[in-house]
Amino acid sequence: MHAIKRSEIGNLRMGEPKGRKVILAWDKTAIDFVFWQKAKKIAGLYFISLEKSNMKLIRCGHRPFDREDPRNAGVIDDEQVGPCSGSGELFRRITYIDPVTGTRYVYITTEMTLPPGILALIYKQRWDIEKVFDEFKSKLEEKKSWASSETSKTMQAQSVCLVHNLMVLLEEELLTGDGIDDEKERKRKERKTEALEKGANYVATMLQRFTVRSLKYIRWLRNFICKAVPWSEAVARLRAVYITF
């Protein structure tokens, strides 16, 4: 919250035009009821996050929603709540259960108009995108800024994203051209098919998940990207790595 509050509220809109609603999906450590109500009133900024375990919110009423709408499948409750401090801010609490895993999620938001299932989908996408950031930090080892200027930080961000996209494209080429597929990725696709067969809903299947590259694949790239070896030899090595480890 300290980092967020150091920014001008208007800057958090990321250049979106006036009149367009902006929803920020934040980690639950960034919940500050007074701040987010102010952001909503001043700048049209809304937030969604997971409820903290130590929150003591008072239920102020039930919000009716269309249970026949497939976008709301998995939503079991939509409530109006407020902090126990009685400071007057009212929020929305949405309870959603994943139909495949049975995991229960409880979301807190200042957005009051969208179907609850859409808001659950928005937060789900945040978690998927965070996995890609984890790849940048943990597997590509981009943990520090190259320099302190805004230009250098922008160049670093664009370079890392370019590397990620090139790795994705190369994986596609390896699959279509050489028939090499990461076993973990294949199993992920199989799990999605199984989930659909078990009745996975709109939130679980609407958008393609962002996946991270395996460490085996990245190590293979580091080994062969600067070596003058035939493509067939490099591909054979990757095939062996996927099979034997």
N, C-alpha and C positions, 0 to 999 in steps of 0.2 A: 504493500500500500504506500510506503514511503516513496518508492520510485514513481508510482502512478500520480501521487499528489504533487510531485515536483514538476509534472507536465501541466501545461495549460489544458483545461478541460476540452477546449475546442480542438486542440491538436490531436486528441484521442480519436477524433472522427476520421482521421487519416485522409483528409481531403474530400470526403463525401459531401455532395451539395446539400445546402440547407433544405429542410423539409423531408429528407430521406432518413428513415430510422436506422440507427446503427446499433447492433447488438454485439457486445464483447463477451466472449466466453473465457472466463478467468479461473485460475486455480482458487480453491476455497480460502487460501490465506489472504486473498484480496477482497474479502467481504468487509465492507464498511457501510452500514446502512445509511448513515447520514450523508456520506460522500456520494453514494450512488443515487440517492433521491435528488440531490443537488444537480448531479450530472444529467439526470433525466429531465429536470425542469429547465435547466439553462441551455443544454446543448443537444437534447434529443438523443442522449446516450443511454442505452439499456445494458444490463449485464445479466449473465446467467452463470451459476456456479453450483457446486455440490454443497449440500447442507453440512455444516460442521457437527461433529458428534456432541459437542458441548453447548450447542445452541439451545436456548430455552424460548422457543417461539410460541406465541399464543394463537390458537386457531380462532379466526374471526368470522369464518363462514366458508361454505362450500361453493365452488364455481362449477356450474353445470357445463358439460362438454358433450359433443356428439360421439357416443360410444360406437355408433355404426360406421363412422368415418374410419377407413382403413389406416389412415395416418395416425390415429390415436390408439391403435392396437398395442396392448401392453401397459397403457396408462390405467392405473387403478384409483387415482385420486388427484384432484386439482383444487387447492385450497387458497383462501385468503388468510395470511398470517401477519403477525406483527411482533416486534421484540418485546420481551417482558418488561423492559424499561418504561414502556408506555410513552415513548417519544413521538408517537403518532404516525410513523411511517408504516405503510402497508405493502406487503410483498406477496408474491405468488409462490406456492410450494407445490411441486408436481412430483408425484410418486409413480415410478415406472418400474416394471419387472421384465427383464429379458426373458422371452418365452423359451429360449433354448437352454440357457445356463441357469435360469431361476434367480439370477442376481438382482437385488433390489437397489434402485438408485433413487435418491431424493434430491431434487433440484430446487434452487432458490433463484428467483428472477424478478426484475422490475417490469418485464414485458407483460402486458395484460390482455393482448388481443389475439395473438397467434394460437392455433390449436396446440394443446400440450405436447402432442407427439412430435410436432415440428421442432419445438424447443429441445426436446430430448435428443432429436437428431442433430441439432446444432452442437450440443455439448459432446456428443459422440464423435463428431468430426474433429473437435478440438483435440481429443485424446489420440485420434489416429495421426493427426498432423504432428503432435508432440513426439511420436515415435521417430519421425524423420529428423527432427531436431536432435533427438538422442543419437541417431546415426551420425550426424555431423560431429557431435561432441565426443562420443565414445569410440566410434570406429574410424572416422576420418581425423580424429584428434584435433579438431578445431575448437580449442578451449579458451584461447585468448585472442584479443584484437591484434592485427598486424601493426597497427599504429593508432594514434589517438584522434586523428582528424576525421571529419564526417565523410570526406571523399574516400579515404582508405577503408573505412568501415563498410561503405557502400560497395566498393570494389571487392572486398573480401566476401561479403554476403552473396554478390552476384557470381563470384568465382566458385564458391562452394555449391550453390544451386546448379551451376553449369556442370560441375563434376557429377553431382547426383543424377542429373538428367542424362548425361552421357553414359553413366553406369546402367541406368534403366534401359536405354536404347541398345547398349551392347548385350544386355541380358536377352532382350527380344531377338537380336540377331543370332545369338547362340542357340536360342530355342528353335527359331524358324530355319536357320541355315545349317545348324550342326546337331539339332535334336538334343541339346543339353538343357536340362531343367533342374533347378535347385529342388532337392527333395522336400525341404521345409515349405517352399512356396507351393509345390504341388499338393502337399498335405493341407495347406491352408485353403486352397481352392476346393479340395475334397470336403473339408469341414463346412465350407459355405454351402456346397451341394447338399450335404447331410442336414444342415440347418434348415434349408428350404424344405426338405422332405419332412422335417419335424415341425414345420409350421412357423418358421421365422417370419417376422413381420416387416412392415414398411421401414421402421427405424433400423432394423438389422441389415437390410439388403438394399435400401434405396440408392446409396452412393458407394462407388468402388472405394475400398479401403486403401490407404497409403501403406505400402509395405516397405520394410527396410531391407537393405542388401545384407546378405550373410557375411560373417567375418571371413569365412573360407574364400568367398568370391573376391572380397577386397584384398586379402593377402595374395591371392593369385594375380590380381591386377598389379599389385606392387612388385611382385617378382618378375613379371614378364613385360610390363609396359615399356621398359627401357632396354630390354635385351633384344639382340639381333637374332631371333630364332624364328623358324617358319611358323606360320599361323597354325598349321596342323599339329605341330609339336606342342604349342601352348595349349591348344584346345584338348589334346589328349591328356595333358597333365591335369587340367580342370576336371575332365571327365573322371579321371582316376581319383581325384580328391573328393568329389561328390559321392563316389561309390564306396570308397574304403574308409572314410572318416565319418 
